[in-house]
Amino acid sequence: MADTFHGVIAFAFMATLIVVGALLRARFRFIQSTLIPASLLGGLIGFTLISLDLSMGFKADDFVAFAFHFFTLSFMSLVLTGKEASKENGTSRPSVDSSIHAGGLWLSVGWTMSLVLQALVGLAVLATFNALTDGSLSNFLGLLVTHGFTQGPGQAMAMGSIWESEFGVNQAVSFGLIYASMGFVISFLIGVPAARYAIRHGMNANVSARLTAEFLSGFNQRESRPVLGYQVTHSANVDSTVFHLGVLGIAYIITNAYLLFMQEITSGVKLGELPIGLLFSHNLFFIHGLLVCLLLRSLIDRAGYGDYLDNETQKRITEASVDLMMVATVMSIQFTILAGYIVPIAGVCLAVAAITALMCFGFGRMLNTLPAERAITLFGCCTGSTGSGLLLLRILDPDLSTPVARELAYFNVAIMFTSLHILMLMAPLLPSFEITTILMVYGGTFVVGAGLLWWLSPRT
């Protein structure tokens, strides 16, 4: 049995580092002032230990699969979360108005603009670096930055794997993981000071916003601890959390079977010179998994079994997956790659961080309502994940009294449509396209998005 422990101990190592990160934040004020999450802090500690060969023999490669699957699970679980119950009658009818749809659409269009803008900036920086140094790095490694920043580690690894195996873009997976990790760091390095500035100058709508001792330390006081969720199932039958994990497992199995089926029927089928089967690669499990979860949740609700899933329990699964994904992502960085290409990586990351901040906060100033909340949330989503966007929002709106948190739920579905042509048709096959085609499609998407944001801003 000894050979079965490697993966289990690797998981235990990740979880231990999250605990260490949480305790360090609770203990040291300078860490609290940064608001760095325990999972990111634990990941940085793990990265250091691996780099110094003090990690019980574990290497960066041991955590790559964890980063991919926990990213995928977090978003599939998020989509399985149902609508909030209406306070009037206790049903699952959503109590939202048109402003939430408009605000959610504003966020989704902004996210899609970031998706293409970051790619173009990364391409420009890496092409410039190669021209000045006679470097041989693929320019597509610059384009890859957007999948690390705007999408996160799962998609950075997915696209990197396809580009590396199918199109010969060397070290794409390693670069993708580094970009994703740097995105999380930048999200908090820029986002937290921006949120503090907004509070100090009274730019946020929630006047009760404050950085409480609980918020800073990361631990709730005994008398104010929130309820975890409801036990849907009877403990004599099955644990409620296991039941929810089982439903998520069903979605995972369906997605896997669907991809295997589509790979079989598209085997050998090409669109021009491009194999259609690439669109159904397991590296794109995230996108197909979201669609499966949307359909599964809809079927559950229509069949009248929606009450069998507790939203709070589902949210805990989502947030746990995000924490585990974050620590695994940072620990997956290969120090030799980072050290060997620190100049182009730093150049790409700094340029993308600057242009993303200008875009998010610049378009945020055009809004008539909740400009600070929406801009800071969009910046978090475009440099880390929906989770980091929500965390930054909670600095300005700690009790989530504004509708922006609910707009995020709409945003997570809307981005699947506003960015469909990029994520499904362009990104997986990007190295096969001419640079002029990429510039036209990505540039055109940004221009159209900018027009939509200009039109939406007075209405949100």
N, C-alpha and C positions, 0 to 999 in steps of 0.2 A: 504493500500500500504506500510505501514511502514515495514512489514516483508520482503519486496523485496529489501531493501536497504543494507542489511548486506554485500552481495558479492560486490555490487557496491562501497560501502564505503571502503571495504578492498582493492579493486583495486585502488581507489583514494588515499588511504594511501600509497600504494606502489609507485605510480607515484609522489606523493608529496615528498617522501624521495629521489627519483632520482633527483628532482629539488634541494633539500637541498644539496645533495652530489655534484652536479655540481657547486653550488654557493660557497660551502666551498672550493672546489678545486681551483676555480677562485680567491679566497680571500687569501688563506694561502700557502706560498711558500713551507713549509715542506711537505704539502700534494702533491703539484705539483712534488716535487722531487721523490716521490714514484711512480708517474704515476698511482695511483690507480683510476680505473674508477668510475664515479659518481654512477653507479648502485651498485657496490660492497661497496662503502662507505655508500650509503644510506641503503643497506642491513644490514651492521654492526650497523648502528644507530638504525634501526628497531629491530634488534635482542636484542640490549641493552634495548630498551624501553619495549619490550615484557617481557624480563627477569625481569625487575623492576616493571612490572605490570603498566606501564604508556602508554599503547598503545590503549586507548579508548575501552578497553575490548576485543581486538583481541588477539587470541592465535596463537601459532606456527602452529597448525593444519589448521588454516584458509587460509594459504598460500601454502599448499602442492599441491593442485590441480592447482594453478596458475603456480607453478614451472614446473609441469609435462607438462601442455598443451602449455605453451610458449616455452619450449624446443622443443617439437614436432613441433610446428608451425614454429619455426625458421629454422629448417632443411628442412621441407617440402617446405617452401618459397624459401630457397636457391636452391633446386633442380628445382623449377619452373623457376628460373632465366635463361634466354636464353644465347646463345653464343654471345660474343661481335661482333659487326659489323666489317667487314673488311674495313680498311681505303681506300682501292683501289676503291671499287665499292659500298660501303654502304650496302652491303648485310650482312646476318648473318653467312657468311662462316668464320670459325675460322681461324685466321692467326697465327697458332702455328706450331712449328717444333717438331722433334722427341725428342729434349732435354727436352721439357716440359713434354712429356709423361714419359720419363726416370726419370726426377726429381719428378714428381707426384707419380710414382711407388715407388721410393725410400722413399718418405714420407709415403705412405700407408703401405709398408712393415715394416717400423720403427714403425708406430702406432700399427700395429698388434703385433709386438714383445713386445711393451710396454703393450698391453692389457693382454698378458699372463704372462709377467715377473712381473708386479705389483701384479697380483693375487697370484703368487707363493711366492713373498716376504711377502705379507700380511698374507698369510697362515702360513708361517714360524714364523713370529713375534707373531701372536696371539697364535699359538700352544706353542711357548716358554713361553709366558706370562702365559698361563693356567698351564703349567707344573711347573713353578716356584712358582705360587701362589695358586695352587689347584683351579683355577678359573673354572667357569662353562659356560663361554661364548662359543658359537658355533664357531668352527674354520672357518666355512663358512663366518662369519662376516669379517674375514681377507681377504678372497677371494673377497668379495664384493667391496673392495677398488678400484679395477681397473675400475669398472663401474661408480664410482664417479669421479675418476681422469681422466681416458682416455676417458670416454663417457659423463660424466656430470650428472646433477641432474635427467633428465628425465629417463635415463636408470638405474641409481642407484635406483630410486624409483620403476621402472618397475620390475627389478630383485628382489629388496627387497620385493615387494608386493607378487610376486609369491613364493619366498622362505619362506616368513612368513606365507602365507595362505595355501600353499599346502604342505610344508615340515616342518613346525613348527620351523623355524629359528627365534627365538624371537628378536624383535627390529631391524629387518633388514632394514625396511624403514627409521627409525631414523638414524641408522648408515650410510646408503647410502647418506642421505642428508648432514650429517656432513662431510663425505668424499668429496662429491662434492664441498661443500663450502671451505673446506681446500685446495682442489686442485686449485681453483681460487686464493686463497691467496698465495699459494706456487708458482704458475705460475708467479706472479709479484714480490714476494720477491726474487726469484732466477733469473728469466728471465730478469728483468730490469737491475740489476747490471751486468749481463752477457753481455747484449746488450751495456751498457755503456763501459764496458771493451773492447769490440770488436771495438767500434768507436775510443776510446782513442788510441788503438794500430794499427789502420789502417787496420783492418781485414775485413772490409766490402767493397763491390765493389762500392757502391754509395758514392762518395767522397763528395757529397753535403749534406750528412746526418747530421742533426743537430737538437737539441732540441729547436725548436723555441718557442717564447712566446705564440703563439697560441696553439702549441702542449701541452705545460706545463699547461696553464690555462684551456684548454678545450673549449675555445670559439674562433670562427673565427672573425677577424676584418671585419668591414662592407665592405671594398673595396676588400676583398679576399674571401668572402663567396662563396662556390661552389653552382652550380645549383642543386636543389633537384631532378629534373627529368622532363619528358615531360608529358603533359596532353594528354593522348591517346583519351579519350572520350570528347565530347562537354559538357560543363557545363549545357547546357539547357536539356541535356538528363540524365546524371549520372556523379557524381564525379569520376575522374579517380582512386583515391585511393580506393574508395569503390568497383569499378569494379575489381581491382586487388585482394582485399580481398574476393570478391565473387568467383573468380576462386580458391583461396585457400580454400574457404568454400566448393566448389564442390569436391575438392580432399579429404577433411575431411569426407564429407558425403559418398563418394564412399568407402573410407577405412573402415568406420564404417559398411557399409552395407556388404562389403566383409568379414569382420571379423565375423559378425553375421551369415552369410551364412556358412562360414567354420566351425564355432563352432557347427552349427546345424548338418552338415553332418559328422563331426568327433566325435560327442557326443558318448561316450562309446567305441570309437576305441582306442586300446592301442598297443604300441610297447613294447612287453614284459609286464612289469608292469607299464609302463609310459603312461599316457593319451596323445594322439596326440593333443587333443584340447588345451593343454597348449601353443602350438606353435602359436595358433591364439587367445591368450588372449589379451584383450584390454590393458594390461600392456605392450605389445609389439607393440602398435600402431605406435610407432616411426619407426620401421623397415619396417612394411608393408606400412606405409604412404609414406616413401621414394620411394618404388617401384611403388606405385600408381602415385606419382608425376612424376617419370621418364617416365612412360607410357603416362600420360596425356600431359606432355610437348612435347613428341615426336609426339603424335597425333595432337596437336595444330600446330606444325611446318609443319607436312606433309599435313595438310589441308589448309595451306597457311594463317593461322591466327596468326602467330608468332609476327607480327608487332602490334597486339592488346595488347601486354604486354610490358611494358617499364621496361628495366633492372634496371634503377636507382630507380624507384618506388618500384620494387620488393626487391631491396637491402635494402631500407629504412624499409620495413616491416620486413625483416629478422633481421636487426640490432635492431629495436625497440623490437622485440620479445626476442632477446638475453638480452637486458638491463632489461626487465621486468622479464625474467627468472632468471637472476642473483640476483636481489633484492629479489624476492620471495624465492629463494633457501636459502639464508642466513637467512631470517626471519622465515623459516620453521624449523630451528634447535631448538630442545627442550633442554633448558638449563640443566634440571635435568639429561638428558641422557649424555650430554657432561661432566657435572661435575662429575657424578657418575663413568664414565669410561674414565676419562681423560688420565690415564697412558697407557692403551692399544691403545686408539685412537691416542694419540701423538706418541707412538712408531711405530705404523703401518704407520702413515702419514710421519714421518721423514725418516723412512727406505725407503719407496717408493719414496719419493722426491729425496733422495740421489742416489738410483739406477737408477731412470729415468734420472737424470741429467748426470750421468756417461755414460749411454747408448747413449743418444742423442748427447752429445758433443763428446763422444769417437768415435762413428761411423761418426760423422760430420767431424772429422779431417781427415778421409780417403778420403773425396771427393776432386776431382781435381778442381771443380769450385763451387763458392758460398757456401763454407763450413759453414761460420758463419751464413749466412741468413737461410740456410736450417736447421741447427742444432737448432737455436733459435726458428724457426717456429715450428719444430717438438716438441720441449720441451713444447711450449705453447699449442699445440694441445693435448699433452699427459697429461697435468696437469690442463686443463680447458676446452677449446672448440676450434673449428676452429677460433672463434672470438678472443680469447686471443692469439692464434698463429699469427693471422694477426696483432694484435696490437703490439706484440713484433717485428714482421717483420718491421713494419712501423717506429720503432726507428732506425733501420739500413738502411731502404730504404723508406724514407718518401713519395716520389712521386711514389713508386712502379715501378721503372724503370727496375728492374730485373724481370726475368720470374717467380720468386718464387710464387708471388700472383696468377698467372695463373695456376701454378702447383697445388695450393690448390683446384682449381675447379675440376681438374682431380682427385686429391686425395680423394675428398668427394664421388666420385662415385666408385673409385677403392677399397676403404676400405670395401665396401659392399661385395666384392668378395674375397679379401685377408683374411678377418676375418669371412667369412660366416659360416664355420664349428664351430667356437666358439660361435658366437652371436645367431645362429639359432638352432644349434644342441646340444651344450654343456651348455652354460650359463643358459638358462631358467630351465634346469633340473639338474643343477649341484649338489644339495644336494642329489640326488638319485644315484650318481656315487660313486664308491670306490675312496679313495684318490689316490691309485696307478694308477688308470685309468686317473685321472685328471693330475697327475704328468707326465705321459707318453705323453698325448695329448698336454698339455700346454708346457712341456719341449721340445717335438719334434717340435712344432710350432716355438718356439724361435730359436732352432738350425737351422732349415730350413731357417727361416727369416734372421738369421745372415749370412748364406751362400749367400743368395740372395743379401744382402746389400754389402757384400764383393765383389761380382761379379758386382754389379751395380755401385759401387763408382767410379771406373776409367772412367766410361762411362757417368757420369752425371756432 
